[in-house]
Amino acid sequence: MQELNTSYFSVERMGGTTAFEVTGRIAAAGNSNERRNYSFTDKWPINGINYYRLAQTDIDGQLVYSSTIQVEHQQKKLIGHINNPAGDQLLIRVLQTSTPFILSIFDMQGKLITRSVHTGLFITEDISKLADGMYLFSIEAREMKEQQKFVKLRGF
């Protein structure tokens, strides 16, 4: 194995869309006559089938793609990442491709404040009218339901 004028490797994933997107980037050795092992872990795989390929970018900008591999991922969670504390918008990264998602927001006494339906892997909910404080939201999709607390802070 030999690396010659290699700048970096990009790990690309296609899952839930029709286009590859870069999920990670790894610096290359540049030039090496020794066998080198590189690794990358996709922290946000899509539930179901993910297609991955490696793009090698050389120092001169030339690009070479590997063959595409298929990896099946069975996600047990719905909620990936949220902005917490939240300002006027609650932003939620969903880990499942099944849609639609039902988002419900409750106060800490369990009273339903709002319920809305969303599609896609990113949910944006206007919470500008909520008073500052702690809230609970739940996301439901098919037979799955997950909830999490968040803090609303004005001007954050």
Secondary structure, 3 states (H helix, E strand, C coil): CCECCEEEEEEEEECCCCCCEEEEEEECCCCECCCCCCCCCCCCCCCEEEEEEEEEEECCCCEEECCCEEEEECCCCCEEEECCCECCEEEEEECCCCCCEEEEEECCCCCEEEEEEECCCEEEEECCCCCCEEEEEEEEECCEEEEEEEEECCCC
